[in-house]
Amino acid sequence: MKIIFLILSYLLGAVPTGYLLVKMTARKDIREVGSGSTGATNVLRYRGWKTAIPVLLFDFLKGFIPALLASQWLGDQRLAWLALVVAVTGHCFPVFIKFKGGKGVATSLGGFLYFSPLAFIIILIIIVMMIAIFRYVSLATLTGLLVYSPLTAILEKSYLPAVAAFLIFLLVLSRHHENIRRLLSGAERKIGEKLNG
């Protein structure tokens, strides 16, 4: 049962929301524009808020739902964290579109909200403030995800959330290597910049 649940969590995470919506509305492969990511930030730059918001919400739920079901339905907190890791992996490496997906931020945040709403609110404030100040989504979200790990360990008084959240951070970090390179070179796009094509 647990193996089946994890497979389903991966498949839910692997639903390529951004790819599908852009394909339906613009007949374009979102992986061929901008950063090549199927996530909401790249969709926002290419198609605007009307397309990006549904992508963001669905990607968010891809992390929230497996965590919720594993914890409430199956009563297994360790499985819940593992399901989140698997869902984020599915989002980043979706089997449906040749394993080239998003960066995993929204899906991670969806699970983080379920596990610790207070920690989620704190890192969301950090993310929003950093975006407002620096206007770099990648820098802000990576910082928020990194802070979540020790923060939730303190709030929940358990090592499991810290370890699992840090593993998720490393997974998301691995999908941001190009962003980090551009940040270091000063070439990273800021929020609000449009893409052509």
C-alpha positions as CSV (number, residue, x, y, z in Angstrom):
1,M,0.0,0.0,0.0
2,K,2.8,2.4,0.9
3,I,4.7,1.7,-2.3
4,I,1.6,2.3,-4.4
5,F,0.9,5.5,-2.5
6,L,4.5,6.8,-3.2
7,I,4.1,5.9,-6.9
8,L,0.9,7.8,-7.0
9,S,2.5,10.8,-5.2
10,Y,5.3,10.8,-7.9
11,L,2.7,10.7,-10.7
12,L,0.7,13.5,-9.2
13,G,3.9,15.6,-8.8
14,A,4.8,14.7,-12.4
15,V,1.6,16.2,-13.9
16,P,3.2,19.0,-16.0
17,T,0.8,21.8,-15.2
18,G,2.8,24.6,-16.8
19,Y,3.6,22.6,-19.9
20,L,-0.1,21.7,-20.4
21,L,-1.6,25.1,-19.8
22,V,0.9,26.9,-22.1
23,K,0.5,24.2,-24.7
24,M,-3.3,24.7,-24.6
25,T,-3.3,28.5,-24.5
26,A,-0.3,29.3,-26.7
27,R,0.5,26.1,-28.5
28,K,4.0,26.5,-27.3
29,D,6.4,24.2,-25.4
30,I,7.3,26.3,-22.3
31,R,10.5,24.3,-22.0
32,E,11.7,26.0,-25.2
33,V,11.4,29.6,-23.7
34,G,13.1,31.4,-20.9
35,S,14.6,29.2,-18.3
36,G,13.1,26.1,-19.8
37,S,11.3,25.4,-16.6
38,T,7.6,24.3,-16.6
39,G,7.0,26.2,-13.3
40,A,5.0,29.3,-12.5
41,T,7.8,31.8,-12.7
42,N,8.7,30.9,-16.3
43,V,5.1,30.7,-17.2
44,L,4.5,34.2,-15.7
45,R,7.3,35.7,-17.8
46,Y,6.0,34.2,-20.9
47,R,2.2,34.2,-20.5
48,G,1.4,36.5,-17.6
49,W,-0.5,36.1,-14.4
50,K,-3.7,34.6,-15.9
51,T,-1.8,31.5,-16.8
52,A,0.8,31.5,-14.0
53,I,-1.6,31.6,-11.1
54,P,-3.4,28.3,-12.0
55,V,0.0,26.7,-12.5
56,L,1.2,28.0,-9.1
57,L,-1.9,26.7,-7.3
58,F,-1.9,23.3,-8.9
59,D,1.8,22.8,-8.4
60,F,1.3,23.9,-4.7
61,L,-1.4,21.2,-4.3
62,K,0.8,18.6,-5.7
63,G,2.9,18.8,-2.5
64,F,0.1,19.5,-0.1
65,I,-2.2,16.6,-1.1
66,P,0.3,13.7,-0.7
67,A,1.5,15.1,2.7
68,L,-2.1,15.5,3.9
69,L,-3.3,12.0,2.7
70,A,-0.3,10.1,4.1
71,S,-0.6,11.8,7.4
72,Q,-4.4,11.8,7.9
73,W,-5.5,8.8,5.8
74,L,-2.5,6.4,6.4
75,G,-1.4,8.0,9.8
76,D,2.2,7.8,8.9
77,Q,4.3,11.0,9.3
78,R,7.4,9.5,7.9
79,L,5.5,8.4,4.8
80,A,4.1,11.9,4.5
81,W,7.5,13.4,4.3
82,L,8.7,10.8,1.9
83,A,5.6,11.3,-0.2
84,L,6.5,15.0,-0.4
85,V,10.0,14.3,-1.5
86,V,8.7,11.9,-4.1
87,A,6.1,14.5,-5.3
88,V,8.8,17.2,-5.6
89,T,11.0,14.7,-7.5
90,G,8.0,14.1,-9.9
91,H,7.6,17.8,-10.5
92,C,11.3,18.3,-11.2
93,F,11.7,15.1,-13.3
94,P,8.2,14.3,-14.8
95,V,8.0,11.0,-16.6
96,F,5.3,12.4,-18.9
97,I,7.5,14.9,-20.6
98,K,10.9,13.2,-20.7
99,F,11.9,14.2,-17.1
100,K,12.3,17.9,-17.9
101,G,10.0,19.8,-15.5
102,G,10.0,22.6,-13.0
103,K,12.2,23.7,-10.2
104,G,10.1,22.2,-7.4
105,V,9.5,25.3,-5.3
106,A,5.7,25.5,-5.3
107,T,5.3,21.8,-4.7
108,S,7.7,22.0,-1.8
109,L,5.9,24.9,-0.3
110,G,2.6,23.1,-0.6
111,G,3.9,20.3,1.6
112,F,5.7,22.7,4.0
113,L,2.4,24.5,4.6
114,Y,0.8,21.2,5.7
115,F,3.6,20.1,8.0
116,S,4.2,23.5,9.8
117,P,1.9,26.4,8.9
118,L,3.8,28.7,11.2
119,A,7.2,27.9,9.7
120,F,5.5,28.3,6.2
121,I,4.2,31.8,7.1
122,I,7.6,32.9,8.3
123,I,9.5,31.7,5.2
124,L,6.7,33.1,3.0
125,I,7.3,36.5,4.6
126,I,11.1,36.1,4.0
127,I,10.5,35.2,0.4
128,V,8.1,38.1,-0.3
129,M,10.5,40.6,1.4
130,M,13.5,39.3,-0.6
131,I,11.5,39.5,-3.8
132,A,10.4,43.0,-3.0
133,I,14.0,44.1,-2.2
134,F,16.1,42.2,-4.7
135,R,13.5,41.1,-7.3
136,Y,15.2,37.7,-7.8
137,V,12.7,34.9,-7.4
138,S,15.3,32.2,-7.4
139,L,17.4,33.8,-4.6
140,A,14.3,34.5,-2.5
141,T,12.8,31.0,-2.8
142,L,16.0,29.2,-2.2
143,T,16.7,31.2,0.9
144,G,13.2,30.5,2.2
145,L,13.5,26.7,1.6
146,L,16.8,26.7,3.3
147,V,15.5,28.5,6.4
148,Y,12.5,26.2,6.6
149,S,14.6,23.2,7.6
150,P,16.1,24.4,10.9
151,L,13.0,26.5,11.6
152,T,10.6,23.6,11.4
153,A,12.9,21.4,13.5
154,I,12.8,24.1,16.3
155,L,9.1,24.6,16.1
156,E,8.1,20.9,15.8
157,K,10.9,19.7,18.1
158,S,11.8,16.8,15.8
159,Y,14.8,15.9,13.6
160,L,12.7,14.3,10.9
161,P,11.3,17.5,9.4
162,A,14.7,19.1,9.4
163,V,16.3,16.2,7.5
164,A,13.5,15.8,5.0
165,A,13.2,19.5,4.4
166,F,16.9,19.8,3.8
167,L,16.8,16.9,1.3
168,I,14.1,18.7,-0.5
169,F,16.1,21.9,-0.4
170,L,19.1,20.1,-2.0
171,L,16.8,18.6,-4.7
172,V,15.4,22.1,-5.5
173,L,18.9,23.6,-5.4
174,S,20.1,21.1,-8.0
175,R,17.4,22.4,-10.3
176,H,18.6,26.0,-9.9
177,H,22.3,25.6,-10.9
178,E,21.7,27.8,-14.0
179,N,20.0,30.4,-11.8
180,I,22.9,30.4,-9.4
181,R,25.3,30.8,-12.3
182,R,23.3,33.8,-13.7
183,L,23.0,35.3,-10.2
184,L,26.8,35.2,-9.8
185,S,27.3,36.7,-13.2
186,G,24.6,39.4,-12.8
187,A,22.6,38.0,-15.7
188,E,19.6,36.5,-13.7
189,R,16.2,37.9,-14.8
190,K,14.3,39.9,-12.2
191,I,10.6,39.5,-11.5
192,G,8.4,41.4,-13.9
193,E,10.7,40.9,-16.9
194,K,9.0,39.6,-19.9
195,L,10.1,36.9,-22.4
196,N,9.7,37.1,-26.1
197,G,8.8,34.3,-28.4
